[in-house]
Amino acid sequence: MKVLVVNAGSSSLKYQLFDTVTGEVPAKGICERIGIDGKIDHKCADGRRWTEEISMPNHSVATKIVVDALTGKEYGCLASMDEIEAIGHRVVHGGPYFFESCLLTDEVLEKLELCRDLAPLHTPAAIMGIEGCKAVMPTVPQVLVFDTAFHQTMPAEAYTYALPYEMCEKYNIRRYGFHGTSHKFVSREMAKLLDKPVEETKIVTCHVGNGSSISAVKGGKVIDTTMGFTPLDGVEMGTRCGAIDPAIVTFVMKKEGFTPDEMDNFMNKKCGFLGVSGVSSDSRDVEAGILEGNKRCELAANVLAYQIKKYIGSYAAAMNGLDAVVFTAGMGENNVELRERVCKNMEFYGIEIDEELNAKTFRQSDNVKLSTENSKVAVWVIPTNEELMIASDTADIVSKL
């Protein structure tokens, strides 16, 4: 079955065309820096490649560019979009409505609309991608795969907020967790590499990109994760503040005269790397600023590394041990300095990485061990493959129609 997987992030749009029978990927690519300037990197299995800086003011434009790439004469691999048998979408937040992957219907789309406020950077982008595919291929079945699904194994003490219990029940307020397809994929890969029964593994997975989350995966199941009711919680991100003292919210609103919507926009789009550094939401720009002596860029980078370090320690305590730490996603896979900052001075936990190996450039498909032979905890870079997980779920659901 040929499955087109669309994976929209807060500032990126990954896509892959899968043949689930042969396992081949005829084409894949990524649109980056959406809302900043824009760049596409489109690759075909036969070696053709199109890389170009091109304006991408929003995800709708990025989706149109992807369609043109797949069907174009010069870099395409499809005569038309009619060759696609199914479409799988990564959806960040299932809210209280979705706890597993499902076939898209009008009723499902109506419920998804109710999740807009829970993931304001992602859900609108996912809906635009869904609507765009419906317009081009109205008869092709589409499947939604939710980031929140993998985190449903968290115990009540991990997902419950200390609000009046009745309020949590009334408004479905709880820790949901996100990047579930990524954490699921890399934790399974790491369990294989540990060469021990998955039920005995204790792994911290660090999905670090423009949006970031850290998860504790014990025995193949999530017991805690940093993102919460929305993807705003947790560590510092590209434009998101992450976890802050809740009193700061009302304090800033009063001082700045923000409405609730304005405050929500502020925390989601004006903070994080962008707010602290004053330079950019992109870690590459922040690292360049550090080399130029920009102290605010240095602070932004150190804040994130310090927060990740703390979560690794707390999750090791929660799991009563630690077998491995995995770095994945844009920054986790490519930011050498981030990994070095996080793993430095972690000897107490038995974490020691080979700095020379860490500094090398890896192929994007490689799983790479960074820990030394003396390290009691394995440290790996495992490229995430959310698209593969989405394609698998999509094929399973559509094949049963």
N, C-alpha and C positions, 0 to 999 in steps of 0.2 A: 504494500500500500504506500502510495506517495503522500506524505504528510508535510505540510508547510507549518513550521512552528514560528510563532511570533512572540517575542519576549521583550516587552516594553519596560524599561527602567525609568528612573526619574530624569536622566539626561542621556539615555542611550536606547537603542532599539536593535536587539540582536535578532537574527533570523537564520533558520536552517531549513533546507529542503531534504527530507529523509525518504529513503526507500526502505521501509521497515522489513521487507522480505529479504533483500540482499544485504542490508546494513549500510548501503552506500549513502553518501551525502553529496549529491550532484553540485550543490552550491550552498554557500553560507556567507555571512557577513555581519557587519555591525555598523550602525550609524552612531557616531559619538558627538559629544559636546552639543547636544540639542539644546537650543535656547541660549547658547553662548555664541557659536559661529557655525559649526557643522562640518562633519567629515564622514565619508563613506569608505569602507574597505570591503569590497565584494570579491569573493574568490570562487572559482569554478574548480571542480575536481580534475579537469583536464589541464589545469595550470594557468588558465586565463585569469587575469586579476584587474580590477578597476579600483583605483584609489584616487580620491579627489576631495578637495575641500569645497564644499557646496553648502549654500545657505539652508539651514534647517531651523526656522524659527519655532517650530512646534512638531509634535509627533505625527500630525496629519500629513505634513509635508514629507517627513521622513518615511512614512509608510508608502506614499506614492512613489518615492524614489526607489524603494525596495522592489515594488512591483515592476517598475520600468527596467530595473537591473535583471530581474529573473526572466523577463520576456523579450528583452532587447536582442537585436541581431548580433551585436558585437560581443556582449558579455553574458547573454542569456543562456539558459539550458532548457527552456520550455518553449514549445511552439505557441502555447497559450496557457492561461491559467486553468483551462478546462482539464488539463492533465492531472491536476491536484485532486486527490480523492477525499482528503480530510484536512482540516485546519485545527491546530492546537494553539490555544492562547494561554500564556502565563498571566494569571490574575492575582494581584497582591493580596487582597482582602476579601474573604468570604463572609465576614461578619458572623452573625448568628444563623445565617441562612444556608451556608455551604460548608460541609465538612469532608467532602471528597470531590473528585473530578466529576463533571457532569456534561451532558449534551446541551448545547445551546438551544433554547426555545424562547418564545416571546415572554413567557412567564419568568424564566431564568434571567433574561435581560432586564426585566422590570425590577427584580430583586437586586440585581447587580447595581442598578441605579441608586438603590438605597445605601450602597456602600461607598458612594463618592466621598462623603465627608470623613470617612474613616481612613482613607488613603488619598488625600487630595493631590498628591504629586503623581500617583500611578493609575488609579482607577479611571480618571478621565482619559488618559492615554490609552489604556486597554480598551475602553469602550470605543474610542475613535478607530482603533485597529480592527475591532470586531465589526463595526458599522461599515468600514471601508471594504472589508472582505465580503460582507453581505451584499454590498452594492455591485462588486465585480463578479462574485460567484454565489448568487443567491440560492442555488440548489446544493451546494457543497456542505456537508455536515461540519459543524464546528464544535469543538470541545473546550471547556474551560477547566484549567488546572490551577488550583489555589495554593498560594504560598502558605496559608494558614493550616492546611490539612496535616502536614507532618508533625506539627506541634501539639496536636490534640491529645498526646499521651502525657502531657504535663500533669503532675498531681495538683490537687486543689490548693495546697499551700504555696505553690509556685505561681499559679495563674490568678489567685484571688487578691484583689485590692482591699485595703482596710477602710472601705466605705461602708455605710449601712448595708447590710446584706440584702435587704429588700430592694434597695436602689440598684444594686448590681444585677439582681434578677430582673427587675423591671426594664432596665435599659440594656441588658446583655453586656454589662461592663466586666471585662476580664482581660487577662493577658492572652493575646491570640498568637503572637509570634509570626515572623515573616521569613522570606527567602527559603521557605520550606523545601522546595525542589532542589535547591543548591545544597543545603545542609544534608538532605537525604542522600544525594548522589555522593558527595565527598566522604561522608561518614561511612557509607557502604564500601567505597573504594579503600578507605583507610583500614576498615575492619579486615578486608582481604589481605592487605599488606602486613598487618600485625600477625597473621597466620595463627589465630586463636579463635575459638568459638565466639561468634558475635555477642552472645549473651554475657560474655566475660569482659567485654571491652568498655573502656572509659575514655571518651574522646571529646576534646573541645574543638569545635569547628569555627573558624574565623572567616566569615564572608565579609571582606572589606573592599568596598568600592565607593561610588558616589553615595550610595546608601549602604549601611553596614550593620551587621548583627553577628553576635557571638552566641553559640549554643553549646549546651552540655548534653552529650548523647551517651547514655549509659545503657549497655546491652542492646544497642540498636534503636533505642527510643529516647526521645527528647524529654529531659526532666526540667530544663529551664532554658530560657533564651532572653536576650536583652531587649528586643523590640516588644512592645506591649499591646495596649488597646489599639494603637495605631503604629505605623512605621516611624513615628517621631521619637519614640522612646529609645533608650540605650546609649550608645557611644556617639561622639561627635561625628558628623557626616559632612557631605559636600556643602549643603545649604541648611541642614537641619541641626538644631541645637543638641538633640539627644536629651538624656535625663537631666533635669534641673530641679532646684527647689521649687515646688509648685507655687509658693508665695511670690516668686519672681514674676509669675504671669500676671497676677493682679497688680503688683507693684508697678510693672512697666506699663500696663494698660492705663493706670491712673496718671502716671507721669507723662505719657505720650498722648493720652486721649484716644487710645486705640479702641475700636469696637471689637467684639469677639472674633469676627471674620478677619479683621485687620491683624489682630494678634496671632491668629492661626497662620495667616500668610507670612507674617514676620518670622515665626519660629520655624516654619517649613522652608522658607525661601531666602531669608536674609541672614541666617546664622551659620553655625558650623565653620568649615574652612573659610568660607567667604567672609563671614562676620569677623572672625578672629584675625585672619591674615590681612583683610582689607584688599586682597589682591585677586583671588579667584576661588571658585569652588572646586577646581580641578587640582588634584594632588601633584600633577606634573608641574603646574605653574607654581605651586607652593614650594616644591623641592627646588625649583630654579631660583625662587626668591631667597631660599636659605643660602644657596651658593653665592648669591649677591650680597649677603650679609643682612637680610631683612629679618629683624628679630621677631616681628609679629608672625611671619611665616614659620619661623622656628618654633614659636610658642604653639601655633596651631597644630603642627606635626607632633610635638611632644605631648600635647593634651590627649590626642587620639591614642598614641602608643601607651601612655600611662593608664588610660581607661581600659584598653584591651588587656594589659598586664594584670590589672586588678580583677577583671572578670575571669581570666584563666585561673588565678589563685582561688577565687571564691567558688568556681565551679569544680575545681579539684577537691575542695572541702565538701561540697554538696554530694559529689560522687564517691567520696572516701577513697580517692586515688586518681591517678591520671596515667594513661598509657601513651597518648599521642595528642599533639596539637597540629591542626591543619590550617594552612593559609590558602585562601582561594578568592576568586573574583578579581576585578581590575587591579586594585591596589595590592591585595594579598598575593597575587601571582606575579606582579611586575614591579612593585615598589621595594627595592632592596633595602633602602634605609628604614622603611617601616618595620620590616621583619627583624632587622638588627636591633632597632630601638626596643621592640617588644621583648625579644629574647635575652637582651642584655641584663645581667645581674639577676638571673633566675636560677642560679645554682642550687638554691634551697629546695626547689622543686625537681632538681635533677635535669634541668634543661640547659643544653649546651649545643650551639650550632657552629658549623664550620663556616667562618666568615668569608673565606676565599670561595667556597662553593656557593654560598649565598649570593655573592657578588656577580656570579656568572649569569649570562643570558640563556634562558631555557627556551626550548621549542614549546609552543603553546599547548601541544598535546602531551607533554611529558609530566609524569609524576616524579618528583625529585625529592630525595631525602636530604635534609639539611643538617640533621643532628649528627654529632660525632659518635664514635663508637663508645665513648665514655658516658654519653648522655643516657640517663635512666628513662627519659621520656622521648619518644620519637617525634621529630618535627619534620613535617612534609609540606611541600607545595603540591597541591592537587588541583589542576585546572577544572573548574566546575563545568558541568554539562547539563544544565537545566533543560536545554532543548531536547536532549535524549530522553530524559524522564518524561517530559511533556508529550513527545512523539509516541512513546510507549503507552501512556495512558490513553492518548487519543485513538491510537490504533485498536486498543483493547475494547474501547467503548463503541467505536464505529463498526467494528467487525461483528458486533452482536445485533446490529440493526436489522 
